[in-house]
Amino acid sequence: MGLLFALTWYGFYVQSLGGLAAPFLAETLGLDESQITALAGWIALGAFGTAALTRLADRRGRRRILLLCFAGIPPLALASAFATTPVAYVVPQIAVNALLGALLTALAVAVAELSLDASRARDQGHFGFFAAMGGAIALLVGAAVPWLPGGWRAFWGVAALPLVAQPFVRARLVETERFRTAHADGRVATARVGDLLRGAYRRRALGLWTIALLRPVALTATQTWPYYHMVKTLGLPPASASLVYFVGGGVGIAGNYLGARWTDTWGRRPTAVIGSLVAVASGIAFFFVPRTSGPMLVPTLIAVMAVNQLSTSAFSVADRCIDAELFPTALRATYLGVVRLMSAAAGVATMFGLSLLAGPLGSLANAIALLSAATMLPALALFLLVVPETRGMSLEQASLDEG
């Protein structure tokens, strides 16, 4: 389990780089708000590759996909570091996005399958903690941009360093017992993607895939652009912007503990609904903290960021439990791969939507507020309709996979 958490730390470091690098990339390549959001939209297309790779995780095993993704990201990160044009940056980033999505999906699945039933929520909380640590390291690197050789390019140079850890990871990473059992008794060989659209799984899958198309619009809109907003719109130095993330995110780490506790006491459903609603509301509020706040600007941003990150960590624990518990071992990663694809489609729609709306609405902040409000409420209503409560069930009971 420790190695899986180390890979989680690395994966979320890489995931954090896109938003952190955005203001510096825009300055280097001469991109305005519409162009930088459009660039992010193209990069999100890597989710099609994620969907294919996660299907292989259900056919060939979690270990193989984890090794493939961990080996592929570093050289692509290095290519991103040396990019001098938008196209030269976007092409390797699409591939990074595909591999990163598959890596994080397979990690979440592996953690769920290796966990004891009584500690599943707690282990998902640990997963969130190491994810936050990866983001924190990215923030530290971001704060040091003015002093780093190559500036923002050093972000991606650091992401290439794990090339040297490949032999260690290959030697110590093992397959999950649940996958080995499903493979041995034939469930892997007979499982088909269409099984997710039959019987009891159909309502779950179609409902959650629709939610994955709606809710990430609000989450992507509110959580991708805070760093850009602070540096470009509010005029804060990178160190101050990183401080907001670092302190607010530091408080937010407690959300992993609280999310695990609430998920096991209140249940998966209420934790997911309340947490995501608070996360989006505070995310919108962040963009409307007035620049005229004077000496209270940074403390106010920190407080709002803390609420956002704490609630995000809490509902993410519930989400990961739900995603692991509602579908069988032979299709668990496949289901999540489609979730990634839906979320990426939402990301593409969000970025191009923001690109189109920022001008007519007068600001990126107004565009973020409109898109977030229009997608979050229907997503929550659908969630309550299709997602059953699984608190207290074994993984096999909740997923109807007891055969």
C-alpha positions in Angstrom: 0.0 0.0 0.0 2.9 2.4 0.8 4.2 2.2 -2.8 0.7 3.0 -4.1 0.6 6.1 -2.0 4.0 7.1 -3.2 2.7 6.8 -6.8 -0.3 8.8 -5.8 1.9 11.6 -4.5 3.7 11.7 -7.9 0.5 11.6 -9.9 -1.1 14.5 -8.1 2.1 16.5 -8.4 1.9 16.1 -12.2 -1.9 16.8 -12.1 -1.3 20.1 -10.3 1.2 21.4 -12.9 -1.3 22.3 -15.6 -3.1 25.0 -13.6 0.1 26.3 -11.9 2.0 26.6 -15.2 -0.9 28.4 -17.0 -0.1 32.1 -16.1 3.6 31.6 -16.9 2.8 29.6 -20.1 0.4 32.4 -21.2 3.2 35.0 -20.6 5.9 33.0 -22.4 3.7 32.2 -25.5 1.8 35.5 -25.5 -1.7 33.9 -24.9 -4.8 35.8 -23.7 -7.5 34.3 -21.4 -9.5 32.9 -24.3 -6.4 31.2 -25.8 -5.1 29.7 -22.6 -8.5 28.2 -21.8 -8.7 26.8 -25.3 -5.3 25.3 -24.9 -6.4 23.5 -21.8 -9.5 22.2 -23.7 -7.3 20.5 -26.3 -5.1 18.9 -23.6 -8.2 17.4 -22.0 -8.7 15.3 -25.1 -6.1 12.9 -23.6 -9.0 11.3 -21.7 -9.8 9.2 -24.7 -6.5 7.5 -24.2 -7.3 7.1 -20.5 -10.6 5.3 -21.3 -8.6 2.8 -23.4 -5.9 2.2 -20.8 -8.4 1.7 -18.0 -10.1 -1.0 -20.0 -6.8 -2.7 -20.3 -6.4 -2.4 -16.5 -9.5 -4.7 -16.2 -8.3 -7.1 -18.9 -4.5 -7.3 -18.1 -4.3 -6.1 -14.5 -3.8 -3.0 -12.4 0.0 -3.6 -12.1 0.7 -3.5 -15.9 -1.1 -0.3 -16.4 0.5 1.4 -13.4 3.9 0.4 -14.7 3.2 1.6 -18.2 1.9 5.0 -17.1 4.6 5.6 -14.5 7.2 4.9 -17.2 5.6 7.0 -19.9 4.9 10.3 -18.0 8.5 11.4 -17.3 9.8 11.6 -20.9 6.6 13.4 -22.0 7.0 15.8 -19.1 10.6 16.5 -20.3 9.2 17.3 -23.8 6.7 19.7 -22.2 9.5 21.5 -20.5 11.3 22.2 -23.8 8.2 23.3 -25.7 8.5 26.7 -27.4 5.1 26.9 -29.3 1.5 26.1 -28.3 1.5 23.0 -30.5 4.8 21.7 -29.1 3.3 22.0 -25.6 -0.1 20.6 -26.3 0.9 17.4 -28.1 3.0 15.8 -25.3 0.4 17.2 -22.8 -2.4 15.3 -24.4 -0.4 12.1 -23.9 0.5 13.1 -20.3 -3.2 13.6 -19.6 -4.0 10.2 -21.0 -1.4 8.4 -19.0 -2.0 10.4 -15.8 -5.7 9.7 -15.9 -5.1 6.0 -16.2 -2.4 6.1 -13.5 -4.7 7.8 -11.0 -7.7 5.6 -11.9 -5.7 2.4 -11.5 -4.3 3.7 -8.2 -7.7 4.4 -6.7 -8.9 1.0 -7.8 -5.9 -0.8 -6.4 -6.2 1.0 -3.1 -9.9 0.0 -2.8 -9.2 -3.6 -3.7 -6.3 -4.0 -1.3 -8.2 -2.4 1.6 -10.1 -4.3 4.3 -13.8 -3.6 4.2 -13.6 -1.9 7.6 -10.8 0.4 6.6 -11.8 1.3 3.0 -12.9 4.8 3.7 -9.8 5.4 5.9 -7.5 4.2 3.2 -9.2 6.4 0.7 -8.6 9.3 3.1 -4.9 8.3 3.1 -5.1 8.4 -0.7 -6.4 11.9 -0.5 -3.7 12.9 1.9 -0.9 11.8 -0.4 -2.7 13.4 -3.3 -2.6 16.7 -1.3 1.1 16.3 -0.6 1.8 15.9 -4.3 -0.1 19.2 -4.9 1.8 20.9 -2.1 5.2 20.0 -3.6 4.0 21.5 -6.9 3.0 24.7 -5.0 6.4 24.9 -3.5 8.0 24.6 -6.9 5.6 27.2 -8.2 6.6 29.7 -5.5 10.2 29.3 -6.5 9.6 30.0 -10.2 11.5 33.4 -10.2 14.6 31.6 -8.9 14.4 28.4 -10.9 16.6 27.8 -14.0 14.1 27.9 -16.9 11.3 29.3 -14.7 8.0 27.4 -15.2 9.8 24.8 -17.3 11.4 23.5 -14.1 7.8 22.3 -13.1 8.0 19.7 -15.8 11.7 19.0 -15.4 11.0 17.8 -11.8 8.2 15.6 -13.1 10.8 13.8 -15.3 13.0 12.8 -12.4 11.2 9.6 -11.4 12.7 7.9 -14.5 15.4 6.7 -12.1 12.8 5.0 -9.9 11.5 2.7 -12.6 13.5 -0.4 -11.6 12.5 -0.1 -8.0 8.8 0.3 -8.8 8.8 -2.6 -11.2 10.4 -4.9 -8.7 8.0 -4.1 -5.8 4.6 -3.4 -7.3 2.3 -6.4 -7.0 -1.1 -7.2 -8.5 -4.2 -7.0 -6.2 -5.6 -10.2 -4.8 -9.1 -9.3 -5.9 -8.0 -9.0 -9.5 -6.1 -12.2 -9.4 -9.1 -14.0 -8.0 -11.4 -12.5 -10.7 -9.0 -13.5 -13.4 -8.5 -17.0 -12.1 -12.3 -17.8 -11.9 -13.0 -16.5 -15.4 -14.9 -13.3 -14.5 -12.2 -11.1 -16.3 -12.4 -13.2 -19.4 -16.2 -13.1 -19.7 -16.8 -9.5 -18.6 -17.8 -7.1 -21.4 -18.2 -3.3 -21.3 -21.9 -3.8 -22.2 -22.4 -5.5 -18.9 -22.4 -2.1 -17.3 -25.6 -1.3 -19.2 -27.4 -4.4 -18.1 -29.4 -5.3 -15.0 -28.7 -3.4 -11.8 -25.6 -1.8 -13.1 -27.4 0.1 -15.9 -29.1 2.6 -13.6 -25.9 3.1 -11.6 -23.6 3.5 -14.7 -25.8 5.8 -16.8 -26.7 8.0 -13.8 -23.1 8.3 -12.6 -21.8 8.9 -16.1 -24.3 11.7 -16.6 -23.2 13.2 -13.3 -19.6 12.9 -14.4 -20.6 15.0 -17.4 -22.3 17.7 -15.4 -20.6 18.1 -12.0 -17.0 18.4 -13.3 -18.0 21.5 -15.2 -18.5 23.3 -11.9 -15.5 21.7 -10.3 -13.2 22.3 -13.3 -14.3 25.9 -13.6 -13.8 26.8 -10.0 -10.6 24.8 -9.3 -8.5 25.1 -12.4 -8.1 28.9 -12.5 -7.5 30.3 -8.9 -3.8 30.5 -9.4 -4.2 32.2 -12.7 -6.8 34.6 -11.2 -4.5 35.5 -8.3 -1.4 36.2 -10.5 -3.0 37.7 -13.6 -6.2 39.4 -12.3 -5.4 40.3 -8.7 -1.7 41.0 -9.5 -0.3 38.9 -6.6 3.3 37.7 -6.8 3.6 33.9 -7.4 4.9 33.4 -3.9 1.7 35.0 -2.4 -0.5 33.0 -4.7 1.3 29.8 -3.7 0.9 30.8 0.0 -2.9 30.9 -0.5 -2.8 27.5 -2.0 -0.3 26.1 0.5 -2.1 27.4 3.7 -5.6 26.9 2.4 -4.7 23.5 1.0 -2.9 22.6 4.3 -6.1 23.2 6.2 -8.0 21.3 3.5 -5.9 18.2 4.2 -8.0 17.6 7.3 -10.9 17.0 4.9 -9.5 13.6 4.1 -9.8 12.6 7.8 -13.2 14.2 8.2 -14.4 12.7 4.9 -13.4 9.2 5.9 -15.1 9.7 9.3 -18.3 11.2 7.8 -18.4 8.6 5.0 -18.4 5.9 7.6 -20.9 7.6 10.0 -23.2 9.7 8.0 -22.8 7.7 4.8 -21.4 8.0 1.3 -24.4 10.0 -0.1 -24.7 12.9 2.4 -20.9 13.4 2.5 -20.7 13.5 -1.3 -23.7 15.9 -1.7 -23.0 18.4 1.0 -19.2 18.3 0.4 -19.5 19.0 -3.3 -22.1 21.7 -2.9 -19.9 23.6 -0.4 -16.8 23.1 -2.6 -18.5 24.7 -5.6 -20.1 27.5 -3.7 -16.8 28.4 -2.0 -15.0 28.0 -5.4 -17.2 30.6 -7.0 -16.8 32.9 -4.0 -13.0 32.8 -4.4 -13.2 34.7 -7.7 -15.3 37.5 -6.2 -13.1 38.4 -3.2 -12.6 42.1 -4.0 -9.2 43.3 -5.1 -9.7 46.3 -2.9 -9.6 44.2 0.3 -6.2 45.7 0.9 -4.2 43.9 3.7 -7.1 41.4 4.1 -6.9 40.2 0.5 -4.6 37.3 1.1 -6.1 36.2 4.4 -9.5 36.3 2.9 -8.4 34.2 -0.1 -6.7 31.8 2.3 -9.9 31.3 4.3 -12.1 30.7 1.2 -9.5 28.4 -0.2 -9.4 26.4 3.1 -13.2 25.9 3.0 -13.0 24.9 -0.7 -10.1 22.4 -0.2 -11.5 20.9 3.0 -14.9 20.2 1.4 -13.3 18.9 -1.8 -11.1 16.5 0.2 -14.2 15.3 2.2 -16.5 14.6 -0.8 -13.6 13.1 -2.8 -13.3 10.3 -0.1 -17.0 9.5 -0.5 -16.7 9.6 -4.3 -13.8 7.2 -4.4 -15.7 4.8 -2.1 -18.8 5.0 -4.2 -16.9 4.4 -7.5 -15.1 1.4 -6.1 -18.2 -0.1 -4.3 -20.9 0.0 -7.0 -19.2 -2.0 -9.8 -17.6 -5.5 -10.0 -13.8 -6.2 -10.0 -13.8 -7.2 -13.7 -15.3 -3.8 -14.7 -14.3 -1.4 -12.0 -11.5 0.3 -13.9 -13.5 0.3 -17.1 -16.4 2.1 -15.4 -13.9 4.6 -14.0 -12.3 5.0 -17.4 -15.7 6.2 -18.9 -16.0 8.5 -15.9 -12.7 10.0 -16.8 -13.9 10.3 -20.4 -17.1 12.1 -19.3 -15.2 14.3 -17.0 -12.8 15.2 -19.8 -15.7 16.0 -22.1 -16.9 18.2 -19.3 -13.5 19.7 -19.0 -13.3 20.4 -22.7 -16.8 22.0 -22.6 -15.8 24.0 -19.6 -12.6 25.4 -21.1 -14.2 26.3 -24.5 -17.3 27.6 -22.7 -15.2 29.8 -20.5 -13.3 30.9 -23.6 -16.5 31.9 -25.3 -18.2 33.5 -22.3 -15.3 35.4 -20.6 -15.5 38.2 -23.2 -19.3 38.7 -23.4 -19.8 38.4 -19.6 -17.0 40.8 -18.9 -14.6 38.5 -17.0 -13.5 35.0 -16.4 -15.0 35.1 -12.9 -18.5 35.8 -14.3 -18.2 33.0 -16.8 -17.1 30.6 -14.0 -20.0 31.5 -11.8 -22.6 31.0 -14.6 -21.3 27.6 -15.8 -20.9 26.3 -12.2 -24.4 27.3 -11.1 -26.0 25.9 -14.3 -24.5 22.4 -13.9 -24.1 21.7 -10.2 -27.7 21.6 -9.0 -29.0 19.1 -11.7 -26.0 16.9 -11.0 -26.8 16.7 -7.3 -30.5 16.0 -7.9 -29.5 13.1 -10.3 -27.0 11.8 -7.7 -29.7 11.5 -5.1 -31.9 9.6 -7.5 -29.4 6.9 -8.7 -26.8 6.3 -6.1 -27.6 3.8 -3.3 -26.0 4.0 0.1 -23.3 1.4 0.6 -22.0 2.3 4.1 -21.2 -0.8 6.1 -21.2 -3.2 3.1 -18.4 -5.4 1.9 -16.9 -4.5 -1.5 -18.5 -7.7 -2.9 -21.9 -6.9 -1.4 -22.0 -3.3 -2.6 -20.9 -4.2 -6.1 -23.2 -7.2 -6.5 -20.1 -9.3 -7.2 -20.4 -12.0 -4.6 -20.4 -14.8 -7.2 
